[in-house]
């Protein structure tokens, strides 16, 4: 049955990509030619020729409404819909265009309201355990980059557990000041547990304290300490990941063996450089610096999958926002492919590959990859979201909504799901 469904979806994808669009005038002879032009542009097979933003389509629809109203002498002021408007034919009513923007805003607003108020679907798979790892506090003056690098290491280890949903850096990085209200922050992020800590590099030694707090009760669930030589970042990695797998994961209600261990860094210089790159923002200039650092990392240690994944993401940001264009977009795909070849359990890399290819209209391949990802990780909200993304681009809106609903059931507070508003629109 799944094979037949996949074949059916792929055939639909192929039709969307390659078969000509049926003229609107054949389906409704009363439709104005301008409306047919707008629809054809919205469904253009070359993504560069389609509308690039909803505001562009809204402007064309508003222009059509104005011109149609002027030609017929119909007044379309707010609240004024005279009988003359309906006499033009039940299939073409100018006021439909006027209300389209309001409908879009209402639907998007409704979905975002659901996201913020954590309204789960009545049935579906068990929800993931949502966790946020906050920036650490530096109790000294050395190794300030570890404020972000340490939580990134912990988040990477936790993200390998299939029953966990770990909030992304963009969500957690703003909570970087001491004295924050953990309960308030946890509720704002829609998580059940927060992992935090502090460290001190002094006298050649690095002391790290890790702590997990239950958001509902504000009770400490787990605490541990790690101490290594300040210069031995590989030993730090081993002790941190061991403490997380053997202590933190069970404290959060999962088993340490459910997600595998992933690849391990093998080169001291490369790993130290990788940790420093984590702390760099994704703005254009620091992102370029991060790319240079990570390109050096993968030369020194080509088998460390997280470095390839991080490089793929930075290539993507350069392609989209830094002027890197298609060349950097292809490098992004290559980075993700290399990361997944080394570690197939990197769900973020796999889902980003799906969305990358979807945005380049490679719908058949991206659908197959998304379906395979969901089959491997059926309880992952990120995998479900990736599949919904492909289905939306393919025009399979009901199927896209269903996957979004499943993703939302699995992880109600995940703001990565906000673009699920579009299939409702």
Phi, psi and omega in degrees: 000315179297323180295319180294319179298316179298318180296318179299314180297320180294323177295320177295317177302316180298320179295318179298321184284325194240335184272142181294150180284135177292130181302138180298325182297335177288328180275329179211097183300339182275354180292132179296148178303324180297323178294320178298321178297317180296316181296317180296323178293321180295330183254016179303134184288329176277113186298336179289339181263351178282170172301133180268346180207148181300330181296330178294316179294320180299319180297317179294320178294321178295321178296319178295318178300315181297312182295320180294320180293319180295319183293325184266351182074014181275129176278131182237035176296159183304131177080003185240100180235086184289166181300332180302331181294324182280341182288344180287354180122135185295338183273352180225099181237115184305327183294341176299319179295320181296328182271350185300316182297319179297320179297315179302312182294320180296316181294315179297317179297321179298314182294319179294325175298317178300317182299316183287330184261006172055053178267105183280158172291157186288331179228163178142185182290164180294142182292149173285157173277115183272130186226142173238134176250113186271158174306142180277159176264132178269111182278355179235212181235356183258156175055050182295336180297340180290345177305322180258331183290321180296310177298329177296319177297317180293316180298321179298317179294316181293327183293346179281348179275120188298331182273002181255144168239116185256127182295141184287164181304320182300332180277320188270337190294338181286345179268066188245015179252150178287156176079016179285155177279106185296323179296315180296317179296317181297319179292323178296326180270355180068041181243160178263337182220149176237135174252130181216183180171183176211166182211161178216123175255112186204138177061033179079002180241147177243116179252125183237130175249130180243144183210141174242135184236135174282125186293319183295317186259349185060028182261142177287122179272330187196147176212144179206162177232144178232136177224126181218169173294137184302332183272354186256079183289331178293319176295323177299316179301314182297316183289322179296308183295325178294317179297321181292312183293316187271338183244306186290314183301311176298324179296333179269003172095022179232174177258142187292340183269004187281351183232004181074173184256345180072186179275155182246144176292143184240347184240123185300312181297316181296318183291321177298320178293321177300314180299321179293327180292330181300325185282352182279135177295172180259013171296162193305306184294307178295331177294321175297320177297318178298321178299314180299318180295314183289328175296326176288323179301312185287344171285315181288325183220079188287355183255007181268103188299317181302330178293319177294320178297314179297322179293320177301320180291318179292324173300319181298314179296324178293321179295318186277323190233350184250007178084009181289335174067204187295327180299316179289328177297319178293323177295324177301312178300318180296321178297316178294320179299317180294319179300316183287330175295326179278328183211094182294350183270009178278091187295322180298316179296317181295317181290325177292325174300318180298311182291325176302309184291326177297318180293343175257019175063024175270064192289323182295312180294317182292327177295315180299319180292319180294319179296319178296322180294318179293322178297325179280325183230069185295339181258020178261121178297326181291321177294317178296321179296319179300318179293320179297327181296314178296314183298323178295314179296330180280354180086007179269075193289321179297317178295321179296317178299319181298317179292323177297318178298319178295316178300319181293323177295320181292324186211081188298333186262012186276111182285355172295341184273006187297329180286358171295351174297332188294316178297333174293319177300000000 
